[in-house]
Amino acid sequence: MLNLENLFKLLEPRGTSKKLAEATGISTGNIADWKSGRYKPTAEALVLVADYFGCSVDYLLGRTEKPEVNR
């Protein structure tokens, strides 16, 4: 089961969804669908979001509580 709680924590500040959409090319409609649970983000979208926020995909998926990227 996909746990996107950490992703939604990052999207909470007002206007973040719009800024994310503009920076990544992901539509605000897709982001709204993720929030509603209607659809799940693709792997490609998760990588774009992780790059935007400077965190790991594992953090977005709730697999770790450490947002830093291990490179």
C-alpha positions in Angstrom: 0.0 0.0 0.0 1.3 3.4 -0.9 1.6 5.9 1.9 1.9 9.5 0.6 1.5 11.2 3.9 5.0 12.8 3.7 4.3 14.1 0.2 1.1 15.7 1.4 3.0 17.3 4.4 5.3 19.0 1.8 2.3 20.2 -0.2 0.5 21.7 2.7 1.8 25.3 2.5 -0.6 27.5 0.5 0.4 27.7 -3.1 2.8 24.8 -3.1 0.8 22.6 -5.4 0.7 25.4 -8.0 4.4 26.1 -7.7 5.2 22.4 -7.9 3.1 22.1 -11.0 4.8 25.0 -12.7 8.3 23.7 -11.8 7.8 20.1 -12.8 5.2 20.2 -15.5 2.8 18.0 -13.5 -0.7 19.4 -13.8 -2.4 20.7 -10.7 -5.3 18.4 -11.6 -2.9 15.4 -11.2 -1.7 16.7 -7.9 -5.4 17.2 -6.8 -6.1 13.6 -7.8 -3.2 12.3 -5.7 -4.6 14.3 -2.7 -8.1 12.9 -3.2 -6.7 9.3 -3.6 -8.3 9.0 -7.0 -4.9 8.3 -8.6 -1.4 7.6 -7.5 1.7 9.4 -8.8 3.8 7.6 -11.4 7.5 6.7 -10.6 8.5 9.5 -13.0 6.3 12.0 -11.2 7.7 10.9 -7.8 11.2 11.5 -9.0 10.3 15.0 -10.2 8.6 15.8 -6.9 11.6 14.5 -4.9 14.0 16.6 -7.0 11.8 19.7 -6.5 11.7 19.3 -2.7 15.2 18.0 -2.4 14.2 14.8 -0.7 14.3 11.1 -1.5 11.5 9.2 -3.2 11.5 6.8 -0.2 10.6 9.8 2.1 7.7 10.7 -0.2 6.5 7.1 -0.1 6.7 7.0 3.7 9.4 4.3 3.7 11.7 6.6 5.8 11.2 9.6 8.1 14.6 11.0 6.9 14.0 13.3 4.0 17.6 13.6 2.9 18.9 11.9 -0.2 21.6 9.3 0.1 23.9 9.7 -2.9 
